[in-house]
Amino acid sequence: MTQVSETNGVLTIGGAEVPALAKEFGTPLFIMDRGQIEENIRAYKSAMDSAYDGHGLVHYASKAFCTKEMCRIAKEEGIGLDVVSGGELYTALSVSFPPEHICFHGNNKSMEEMQYAISAGVGHIVADSEEELDILDSLMEGNTKTRILLRIKPGIEAHTHDFIQTGQEDSKFGVSLKSGDALRVLSKTYQNFEIKGVHCHIGSQIFEDEPFMVAADLMIKLMADVYEKTGRYMEDVNLGGGFGIRYTETDLPRPYHDAMLATISAVKKASEKYGVPYPFLIVEPGRSIVGEAGTTVYTVGTVKDIPGIRKYVSVDGGMADNPRFIMYDAEYNALLPERPEAAREEKVTICGRCCESGDILIRDILMPKVQRGDLLAVLSTGAYNYSMASHYNRLPKPAVIMVKDGEAKLCVRRETYEDLVRFDL
Ligand SMILES: Cc1ncc(COP(=O)(O)O)c(C=O)c1O
């Protein structure tokens, strides 16, 4: 939790003072509040355990923030992992994450990745197409550990930004429900596996319960239709992630425990309605586990006032550590760690140091007066920041620390110039 220190009025995260962390680890710096991550995981897990008798598993969507330490936390908390590449799988296995609790995704998995996932013994692979099911059939001979699911395009348009909608018909992900393709493909028989269930992911940053409830209903109806057509019960349903978080004060997420309860109740209701057994339920929250737990701390450099137009406050990072503004016009909040409660008296635009005019972190935000050398913290940067970071302009990636009970642990060291040329020949 970000709080203000009672002794000297500076920003604290996980009980540690942010200016001291910035001094010790340098800037830009990703600070992750470990206690908040654990709390978020437990909110989902306790709902699954209490309202669904644990007949399911929360999988953390590691694409949101994938490091060894994060995989260790998921392992210690007893949840599963959603991975989407050989690299994410390797990261999980490198900390001995139980493979049976890993679900492997992706709309274009390479042959090597599929072989890697199968030989590692992952619990689930979500096939994205009919073509991929055929390839998996050729690779799965003798494998009894990995359960195959099919990703379905449920045709739901969740209330979110266009570029992060993934459930609508015009999407590269999954097999269409509306066209009848999903039922046709799920009814097929394969030599080396039976399709055990369905998966869908309807988008991200969703605040309403209804899209998840509609998705649950559609998936369970589909499972019932498969039973009617083939006499085969599908056992697993994976409803993806997408629970919304608070980036700015206009974002009003409901408690994750409650969101999970609503999803569970929709799964139960639909199972009863369509006369199928309660399925094994998987959900895959990513952003809502780590997003609000992350803060990026920068140092202010040039402050440029263009009279009558705009005041730019430049920081020592930008789109290379947080490309979400340039990608999706994402909005954030910011404050000054050394004076978190100072009055916000001027409108500024916080920009990065990269050679792109669109390299902005926050456009038109009211901030206290800032000057070169001040620390500036952008909040809720735990998801899709470090994991989307690039080396644009050959900027070394920042360090990542986890903080809990006032103790900071370095979990990704800051890159050096030497790191940047490591692969150059
Ligand atoms: C298949 C799948 N599952 C889970 C997630 C996680 O979504 P979120 O981070 O919004 O919870 C995503 C995000 O893109 C996804 O594509």
The ligand as an ORCA input file, in Angstrom:
! r2SCAN-3c Opt
* xyz 0 1
  C      -5.890    -15.350    -22.232
  C      -5.681    -14.296    -21.210
  N      -5.844    -14.610    -19.914
  C      -5.642    -13.687    -18.953
  C      -5.264    -12.393    -19.258
  C      -5.052    -11.418    -18.145
  O      -5.877    -10.322    -18.237
  P      -5.839     -9.199    -17.096
  O      -4.411     -8.865    -16.893
  O      -6.610     -8.074    -17.655
  O      -6.447     -9.806    -15.883
  C      -5.091    -12.035    -20.594
  C      -4.683    -10.667    -20.951
  O      -4.483    -10.296    -22.060
  C      -5.313    -13.011    -21.605
  O      -5.143    -12.723    -22.892
*
